[in-house]
Every structure is written in C-alpha cells, then in structure tokens.
C-alpha cells in the first residue's frame, strides 16, 4: 500500500475498506491490517464515512 502515517494524523476512511478489513477480504485484508496496525501504533484518528 505504501501509506506511511505520522503521529497524530487524521484520516478519512470510506466504509468499503473498513468492511474489507472486518470481513477479511482475501485481496485487501493484508493492506487494511497494515493500515490499522499503523493507526494503533501512531495514535492516528480515523473518521469513518460513506461517500455519496
């Protein structure tokens, strides 16, 4: 994925990637797991929303 989060970042996340993580989607889960690991380690705030 190549995304590097910094301490205190704020990220807007669409619902689709969040669902991929929850459902352990075979193609996307590994990327979302890495993302949420960074979120936890760097104390990043995530806003979950739905695009219109």
C-alpha angles and dihedrals in degrees: 000000000000097000114143115192124204129215110282097011119155116220129190109212125191116226095248097071090044090054090047088057095047093047093042092235108208094229103037108027095089091055094047092046089055090047093052091045088058091045090056096042096046098038092240121174116229124200112200117208145151122245116227 
